[in-house]
Every structure is written in structure tokens, then in C-alpha cells.
Amino acid sequence: MSAKIFPTAQDAENAFYQALERCDLDAMMAVWSEDDDIVCVHPAGQRLAGQEQVRDVWRRMFAGGPNMRVQIAQQVVIA
């Protein structure tokens, strides 16, 4: 994992969706904090806590290869 810092929240969001569409686990985890206190909750999923659980769920989701397409329909930015 890298200690990648994104200049803006929009840059982090863009990196997240690019990693999701490419099923790129390393790129996905670069978006997440390296802190062991991270939490991820997927829609209708259980609460996942820590690097190991978060990485594992993304690894399982990406196992089928890049077959996800994300289209943002309504984006709201609060500054």
C-alpha cells in the first residue's frame, strides 16, 4: 500500500471509481487510509473494520474481473 495523498476530495473520489471499474485492488486500497480504524459498509452489507477486512472484501468483489461500470447520476459537493 502506498501513502498516497490526494490533493482534493474530488481527486480521491475519482481514484476510487477508477479503481472500482478496473478492479484494481492496490489502487483501491491506496484511496483508503492506512489506519487500522477504517470502516467500510457496502449497501446491504455488514460493517467491516480494519485494513484486513476492507482489503479482503474488495479482493473478493474484484475476483470476477473488471465488469462493473459506474455512472454518477447526481453529484453534490458541499464545500
Order of alpha helices (4+ residues) and beta strands (2+ residues): alpha-alpha-beta-beta-alpha
